[in-house]
Each structure stands twice: as C-alpha cells, then as structure tokens.
Amino acid sequence: MDNIRSSTMFNATFVRPAAFYISGFSNMSHVKYFYVFLCFVYIMTVIGNVFLLVVICLVKSLHTPKFMIVCHLAFTDLCGSTALIPKVLDTFLFERRYIVYEACLSYMFFVMFFTSVQSWTLVTMAFDRFIAICFPLRYHSIVTKTSVALMLLFVWLFFLSEIAFMVGLVDRLSFCGSIDVQSFYCDHGPLFRLACNDRSLNFIVVVIVVVSINLIPLVLIAVTYFCISVALSRIASGEERLRALKTCTAHLILVALFFLPFMGTNISVLISSIHPNARIMNSTLTHTIPALLNPIVYSLKTEEVMNAIRQLCKRNRLMNKVRKK
C-alpha cells in the first residue's frame, strides 16, 4: 500500500498519483452497520425499480409517454445506485480504500452522470404535467413517445458531454501533496481541492455543473408548478381541481426527495463548517435514498400503477386456477 501511496506519474508539467485513498468516515464507531444498511438499501432499490420496470413493460395501458418518463427514471435510479453503492461497500466493508487514478475518474463520471440524468428526468416529468393540465386538448399532440424520447436523448447527450468535460479537466491538475479524498467515493469537490496547481477553470466548470444539475431544474420545476397553480385556479369545480392536483402529487414528492437533501447539503457546506462525518453521511443518504423511495412513491401514489398491479395479480390468479384444472 505504501508503494501505491508514493508512486506518481509525471506527464509534462502534471503530477498524477497512481491511486487515491478514499478516507470515508473518521473515528466513527460501529460504522460497518451503516454500510450493512446501505447494502439493504441497494437490494431494495434494485427490487423496487425492477418491479416498476416490469409492471410498466407488461401492462399495455402504461405504454404511454408519461410512463416512458417514469420507466426512464426507474432505469437511471437503478444505474445510479449500481454505479455507487456496490463500490462503496467494496471500499469500506473490505477495506479496499485505494482506488487507481483512472478508475477513480471513471467512478466519478458515472455517479455524476446518472445524478444529472435523474435531475432532468424530473424536469421532463414536470413538463408532462404542465402540458396535461395547462393544455389538456393539445396534450396528445405535444407529448408523444417521439417527443419524450428526443428530450431524454438530448439530456443523455448533453450530460455525457458536460460531465466528461468536467472529469477530463481533472487530468490537467497536479496532485503533489495529499491523496486522501475526504468523501465516501471519488467525489469531484474533495478530490479537485487536493490539487497543488491552478484549479480556477475546474472551479468554474464545477459551478456550471452544480447550477445545471440543481438550480436550473429546480427553477424550471417551480415555474412549471406556478403555471399549473394558475391554470388550476381558473377551474371552477373544486373536485376537478383536486383530481388534477392528485396527478402531480407523486412528482412533487419525488422532487422534494431529490432536490431538498442536495440543496440542504450544498447550502450547509457553504454557510457553516459542517463536520466531515456529517457531510459524508448527508451526502451518502442524498445519493441513495431517493432511488429507493421513487418506485414506492410512484407505485402507491399513482392510480394507473396501482390498477396495473391489481390487473397483473388478477391475471396471475387466473393463470394459477387454469393450471390447477
């Protein structure tokens, strides 16, 4: 391990370590129970999201643009959790805290990329609700499978480019001092602060990425719901207003689950000196809990999904009766 720590690569004027050391929690007793909890979270995340994907695939009534977006969110939740949690468990439960330089950058890329895609999938959901409530007569001509597929494709291509550029800029940094990353994974913020040369360009790009992942989506969703509330205020019937609002409940819960912890973590880091253990705990739960709860929220709070689950259960019972006969 000492060889890994001391080994460095000199490329022109840049000094790169052979590996980084992921420090994780410091002086925290019984921390392994937290990683066991994360293991449980990952298993339930996989089960929940795969279940939702299977229900949407099997029930033809859910083959709509709206549920294309839900399906996409479940898929990115699954990918994001798989990119993060198994490696976290491997790092800390099996004490494999050294991670090769190139592997660290790949790890960083995939975690950041799927977080970005999750964020903008929620924006796409908000757009779907906006058109459904504000322009109900034009909904089926605007929100089509093609238009949704194009929006999601644009999100993938845009963030592939943006996150790849941000991670690629790490290559122009020199790490001539500590290689201890004060986080639970190859987190960009703690890692790029270890550099001993000019990192101003990296900082500018980080700000742009944070704004594009957190601030812009949140503003767009807020504007969308302001327009929805204005449209709902013009509906005379209170019952119709409530019915329209119910279609937004699941999405609003998902938005709160995703953005509030992220904003809370970022704001607390900026305005106060938060303890590293508290920041890591906060950040870990922020990255993992929304993906666990999203399929539960969508299954319990969306009438179409509940009806689809009942339909599948009824079909399964009928097939069992036929087999017995």
N, C-alpha and C positions, 0 to 999 in steps of 0.2 A: 504493500500500500504506500509506503514511503516513496518508492520509485515512481508510482503514479503521481503522487503529490508534487514531486520535484521535477519530473520530466516536462519539458516545454518544447514547443516548436517555434522556430524563428523564421518568419516568412516576410522578407523585405524588412519593413520597419515595425511589423506587428509581432507581438509575443503572445502565443496561444498555449494554454495549458493542455496537457494530454487528456486531462479529465477535470471535472468539477466535483466538489463534495457537497451533497445535499444535507444540510445540518438538521432540518426539521425542528422539533420541539427541544428545548434545552432545560435540563434539570426538572423534568416533569414525571412524577411517579405514576405508575400504572398506565402509562401511555399506550401500552400494547392493547389494552381494552378498547381504546379509541379506534385502533386500526382493525380490530375484530368487528367493531360496529360498522366501519367503512366497508368491510367485506360483506356484511349483511346488506348494507345499502346498495352495493353493486349488484348482488344477486337479485334483490327485489326490483331494482331498476331494470335489469335485463328481463325478468319475468313480466313486469308491468308493461314495458314498452313493446316487447314481442307479442304479448297478449293483445294489446291495442292494434298493432300492425296486422295480426292475424284476423281479428274481428273486421277491420276495415276491408281487408282483401277478400274475405269470404262472403260478406253481405253486400249484394249489388246496390242496395239503396244508399250505401255510403260511398259509392263511386262517383263522387261529386267534387267540384273544385275546392269547396270548403274542407272536405276531408282529405283531399290531396295535401293540403297545408298541414292538417293535423298529423297525417301519416309522415310527412317530411319532418315535423318537429320530433315525433317519436323516434324516427331514424337518426336524426342528429343528436338527440339525447343519448341514444344507445351508443353512437360512435364517440361522443364526447366523454361519456363515462368510461368507455373501454380504453380510450386514449390516456386517461388519467389514473383511474383507481387501481387497476392491476399493477401498474408500475410503482405507485405509491406503496402498495402492500409489499411488493418485492423489495423496495428500497429499505423500508423500516422494519418489517417483520423478520426479514432475512439478513438485515444489516449489510446491504449492498449499496452503500451510500455514495460510492464513487461512480460517476457516470462519464463515459467517454465524451469528449468535446462535441463531435459530430452528432452523437446520439442525443446529447443534451439539446442541441439546436432543433433536431427533428421532433423531440418530445415537446419543446416549447411551441413549435409551429402547429402541431396537431391540436394541442389543448386550446391555444388562442384561436385557431381557425374555427373549430366547432363551436366555441363560445360565441364568436362573431355571427356565425350562421344561425345559431339559436336565437340570438337577439333580433336579427332581421326577419326571421320566420314569424316572430311575434308581431312585427310591423306588418307583414303580409296578412296575418290574421285580422289585424285592426282594419286594414284596407277592405277586406272581405266584409266585415261587419258594417263599415261605413257605407259601402255601396248597397248592401242589403237593406239598411234602414233608411238612408237618405235618398236613394234612387231605386226603390223596390221594383219598379216596372222595367228598368233597364239592367237589373242585376244579371240576368241570364245571358245578356248580350255583351256585358263588360267582363264579368268574372266567369271566364271559360277555362277549361282544362289547359288550353294552349296558353292563355294569358298568364295563368298561375305558374305553369311550367317555365315560361320565359322569365318571369320575375324571380323565381327561385334559382334558375340558371344564372341570371345576372348576379345574384347575391353570391353564389359559389365562385364565379369567375372573378368578381371584384375583390372578395376577401382572400382568395388564393393569391392574387397579385399583391394586395396590401400587406398581408401577414408575411408572405415570402420576402417582400422588400424589407420589412421591419426586422425579421430574423436574419436576413442576409447582411444587414448593416452591423450586426454583432461581429462579423468577420473582420471589420476594419478597426476593432478595438484591441488594445493590448492589455493583457492581464499579467502584470508583473508583481503583484502582491498576493493578497489572499485569494483562494479559490473556493472558499466556503460560501455557498449560496444559502442565505438566511430565509429559506422557504421550505415547502413540502414537495416541490417539484422544480424543474428548471424554469422558474418564474423570471420573466424578462426584466422586471423592475429591479429586484435584488441582484440579478446577475450583471446587468449593464453598469450598475453603480460600482462594481468591483474594478472596472477598467481604470487604468492609470494614464491614459491619453485623452484627448479631447472627445467628449461624448455629446456635444451640443446638438449635432444632427440627429443622433439617436433619440435624444430627449424630445426634439420637435416632432419626430415621427411617432413616438410613444403617445404624445398629447393628441395627435391627429387620430391615432388608432383608438384611444380611450374615448374621444369625442364621437367617433363613428360607431363604436360599439354600445356606449352607454347613453350619451347625451342626445344625439340626433334621433335615435329610435324612440327614446322617452318623450322628446318634444313632439315628434310626429304622432305618436300614440295619443298624447294629451290633446293635440289639435283635433285628431280624429274623433275622440270622445266628446270634445266640446261641440263639434258639428253634430254628432249623434244626439247629444242632450238638447240642442236647439231644435233638431228635427222632431224629437220625442215631445217637446213642449208644445208643438203645434198639433199633436194628435189629441183629439177631443176626448176620446174614451180612455179612462184610466186603466181599464182592463187590457186594452190593446197596447197601451204604453208599457204596462208591466210585462206583457208577453214579449214585446220587442226587447225590453231590458234584460229579460231572462236569457236571451240568446247570447248576451255579452258577458254574463256572469263568469263562465269558465275562463274566458280570455282575460278578464280583469284579474282573476285570481292568479293566473299564470304570469301575467305582467308583474304583479306585486311580488310573487315568489322569486322571479328572476332579477328584477331591477333594484328592489329595495335593499336586499343584502349587499349587492355590488356597490350601490351608491353609499350605503352606510359604511362599508369597509373603506372605500376611497376617501370619503369625507373625514372619517376618524383619523386616517393616516395623515391627511393634510393639516388638520386643525389641532391635533394633540399628539403627544408621544405615547402611542399605544404599545403595550408590551409585545415583544416578538411572538411569544406563545399565543397571546390573544389574537394577534393579527393572523397567524398561521391557522388557528382553529376557525376563525371567522371565514377566512379565505377558502379553507377546505370544505366547510359546510355550504358556502355560497356556490362552489363549483359542483357539488354533488347532490344536495337535497332537491333542487328544482327538478332535475331529471327523474328523481324517484317519485315526486308528487304529481308531475304533469299528467301521466296516464291515469292516475287515481282520480284527479280532479276532472279530467275530460270524461272518464267513464261514469262518474257519479253525478256530474253537473250537466251533462248533455243528454237530452231526451232521446235523440236519434241513436246514440251509442247504447244507452240502456235498453231501448227497444230491440236493437240489433243483437245484444247479448241474450235477451229473452228469446228472440227468434232462433238463435243458434242452440240454446238449451232445449227449446221445444223440438227442434229438428233432431237433436241428439237423442232425446227421449223416444221419439217416434221410430228412429232407426234401431234403437235398442229393443223396442217392442217387436219390430219386424223380425229382427234376428232371433228373438226368443221363440217366435212362432215357427 
